Amino acid sequence: MSDIHGVVPGTPHIPALLLVGRDETGLDRTSQAYRAIRRQIIDLTLPPGSSFTETSLAEQWRISKTPVREALARLRRDGLVTALPRAGYVVSPITIQDTDDLCGLRTLLSGEAAAAAARLGVTAPALDRLEALSKVPLALAAGEVEQEESLRAGIEFEGIIANFSGNPRLGKTIVDVLDELERVLRMAALIDPGIASPPGELGAIFERLCARDADGAQDATRTRCERVRRDLLQVLAKSTSVSRAHIELPAPLPPA
């Protein structure tokens, strides 16, 4: 069965999870290093708060420091790592506030993309793929697939819609958000392995796309995004790092 690479050929806007295992021979050394390090951050091989150096990564990937340094500069701009003076780098933390902001942005962008895709129309091969992906949560509930396949299906589903929005900049931004969100989703699954998309949620979006119902597609997508937002915030709040954190006094209000 075709996947996102077959139904949206030629696009550079593919979620990072769907690039795992793809041919990298056409990429320069910096891009290869960037993709490899970013993947390790997203899949939690390099967990939030972990530290590393250019030298350690260069030795791991058996390349020179220059492409690693350039890749890390890009990751700093992405907000995924922070440079430590004379001490290397640290992977940026996952916080409740940043997760809330990220999910809010996703709701706005993905809702608009779904509406635009419904208005413009989605190709038959892409609709076939979306229909297949929409059934994965049902298979997960039945114990027929693993959580990893469900995660991949949800990201691919949203990535396809983003690429059919007719707006490449919107598509790129959504894919960037999905990559950041994948890291949070993986963290949430470690805290609460039972977290999952309800069966029928993706199907509701698929049906609206088939009907070319822009408002319905937007509403169904926003409903899903906000459900994910609530679930993530509730699960992250269960983390021991949150429950054991010191509660600070609120800042005093300015004089009237």
C-alpha positions in Angstrom: 0.0 0.0 0.0 1.3 3.5 -0.8 2.2 5.9 1.9 2.7 9.6 2.2 5.7 9.5 -0.2 3.5 8.0 -2.9 0.5 10.2 -2.5 2.3 13.5 -2.1 5.4 12.9 -4.3 8.1 15.5 -4.5 7.2 17.4 -1.4 10.0 18.4 1.0 7.4 18.7 3.8 7.4 15.2 5.3 7.2 14.6 9.1 10.5 13.3 10.5 8.9 10.0 11.7 8.1 9.2 8.1 11.6 9.8 6.9 13.1 7.1 9.2 15.0 4.6 7.0 14.7 6.6 3.9 17.6 7.0 1.5 19.9 9.9 2.5 22.4 9.7 -0.3 21.2 13.0 -1.8 21.8 14.9 1.5 24.9 16.8 2.4 26.8 15.9 5.6 25.3 18.8 7.5 21.7 17.8 6.6 22.5 14.1 7.4 23.8 15.2 10.8 20.8 17.5 11.4 18.3 14.8 10.6 20.1 12.2 12.7 20.5 14.3 15.8 17.0 15.7 15.5 15.6 12.2 15.2 17.4 11.2 18.4 15.9 14.2 20.2 12.4 13.5 18.9 12.4 9.8 19.7 13.8 10.5 23.1 17.1 8.7 22.5 18.5 12.0 23.6 15.9 12.7 26.4 15.0 16.2 27.6 17.7 17.6 29.8 20.4 15.3 28.6 23.7 16.9 27.7 26.3 16.1 25.0 29.2 17.7 23.1 30.0 18.2 19.4 32.9 15.7 19.9 30.7 13.0 21.3 28.2 13.3 18.4 30.9 13.5 15.8 32.5 10.3 17.2 29.1 8.6 17.3 28.3 9.4 13.7 31.9 9.1 12.5 32.0 12.4 10.9 33.9 15.7 11.4 32.8 18.3 13.9 32.0 20.9 11.2 28.7 19.3 10.0 27.7 18.5 13.6 28.4 22.1 14.6 26.3 23.4 11.7 23.5 20.9 12.5 23.4 22.0 16.1 23.1 25.6 15.1 20.0 24.7 13.2 18.7 22.7 16.2 19.2 25.7 18.4 17.1 27.8 16.0 14.4 25.0 16.2 14.5 25.4 20.0 15.4 21.8 20.5 18.8 22.3 22.1 20.5 25.0 24.1 24.2 25.8 24.1 26.1 25.7 27.4 29.1 28.0 27.7 32.2 25.8 27.4 30.1 22.7 28.3 28.4 21.5 25.1 24.7 21.4 24.6 21.6 20.3 26.5 18.3 19.0 25.0 15.5 21.5 25.7 12.9 20.4 28.3 9.3 19.5 27.7 7.1 21.8 29.7 3.4 22.0 30.3 3.4 25.6 29.1 5.3 24.9 25.9 3.1 21.9 25.2 -0.1 24.0 25.7 1.3 26.6 23.3 2.4 24.0 20.7 -1.0 22.3 20.8 -2.8 25.6 20.5 -0.8 26.4 17.4 -1.5 23.0 16.0 -5.2 23.5 16.4 -5.2 26.8 14.5 -2.9 25.5 11.7 -4.3 22.0 11.2 -7.9 23.2 11.3 -7.1 25.7 8.5 -5.2 23.1 6.5 -8.2 20.7 6.7 -10.6 23.3 5.6 -8.4 24.3 2.6 -7.8 20.7 1.6 -11.6 20.0 1.7 -12.2 23.1 -0.5 -9.5 22.3 -3.0 -10.1 18.5 -3.0 -7.8 15.6 -2.2 -6.7 13.2 -4.9 -8.2 9.7 -5.0 -4.9 7.9 -4.0 -4.5 10.3 -1.0 -8.1 9.7 0.1 -7.5 5.9 -0.1 -4.5 6.3 2.1 -6.3 8.6 4.6 -9.1 6.0 4.8 -6.7 3.3 5.6 -4.9 5.4 8.2 -8.3 6.4 9.8 -8.9 2.7 10.7 -5.6 2.2 12.6 -7.0 3.5 15.9 -9.8 0.9 15.6 -7.1 -1.8 15.0 -5.2 -0.5 18.1 -8.3 -0.8 20.3 -8.7 -4.3 19.0 -5.1 -5.2 19.9 -4.2 -5.8 16.2 -1.4 -3.1 16.0 1.0 -1.6 18.4 1.1 2.0 19.8 4.0 2.9 17.5 1.9 2.2 14.4 -1.0 4.2 15.7 1.4 7.2 16.4 2.8 6.9 12.9 -0.7 6.7 11.4 -1.9 9.9 13.2 1.1 11.9 12.1 1.0 10.7 8.5 -2.8 11.4 8.3 -2.2 15.0 9.4 0.9 15.3 7.2 -1.0 14.3 4.1 -3.8 16.9 4.8 -1.1 19.6 5.4 0.4 18.9 2.0 -3.0 19.2 0.3 -3.8 22.6 1.8 -2.5 24.3 -1.3 -0.2 26.5 0.9 3.4 25.1 1.0 4.3 27.5 3.9 1.4 26.3 5.9 2.3 22.7 5.1 5.9 23.2 6.3 4.9 24.9 9.5 2.4 22.1 10.3 5.1 19.5 9.7 7.5 21.3 12.0 4.8 21.4 14.7 4.1 17.6 14.2 7.8 16.9 14.7 7.9 18.7 18.0 4.6 17.2 19.0 5.9 13.7 18.3 8.5 14.2 21.1 5.7 15.2 23.5 3.5 12.3 22.5 6.3 9.8 23.1 6.9 11.3 26.5 3.2 11.1 27.4 3.1 7.5 26.3 5.9 6.7 28.6 4.0 8.3 31.5 0.6 6.7 30.6 0.9 3.9 28.0 -2.8 3.8 27.7 -3.1 7.2 26.0 -4.6 6.7 22.5 -6.8 8.3 19.8 -10.5 7.3 20.2 -11.7 5.1 17.3 -13.7 7.1 14.8 -11.9 10.4 15.3 -9.8 10.3 12.2 -12.8 8.8 10.3 -14.9 11.9 11.0 -12.2 14.1 9.4 -11.9 11.7 6.5 -15.6 11.8 5.8 -15.7 15.6 5.8 -12.8 15.7 3.3 -14.6 13.2 1.0 -17.7 15.4 1.2 -15.6 18.5 0.4 -17.1 20.0 3.5 -14.6 22.7 4.5 -16.3 23.8 7.7 -16.9 20.2 8.8 -13.3 19.2 8.2 -12.1 22.2 10.1 -14.4 21.5 13.1 -13.5 17.8 13.2 -9.8 18.5 13.0 -10.0 21.2 15.7 -12.0 18.8 17.9 -9.3 16.2 17.6 -6.5 18.6 18.2 -8.1 20.0 21.3 -8.8 16.5 22.6 -5.1 15.7 22.2 -4.2 18.9 23.9 -6.4 18.1 27.0 -5.0 14.5 27.1 -1.4 15.6 26.9 -1.7 18.3 29.6 -3.5 15.8 31.9 -0.8 13.1 31.4 2.2 15.5 31.7 0.7 16.8 35.0 1.1 13.3 36.3 4.8 13.3 35.9 6.8 13.1 39.1 9.0 16.0 37.9 5.8 18.1 37.9 4.3 16.8 41.1 7.6 17.3 43.0 8.4 20.7 41.6 8.5 23.7 44.0 5.5 25.9 43.8 6.6 29.5 43.4 4.8 32.5 44.8 3.0 34.5 42.0 4.5 37.8 41.1 3.0 40.7 42.9 0.4 42.7 40.9 1.6 46.2 39.8 0.2 49.1 41.8 -3.1 50.4 40.4 
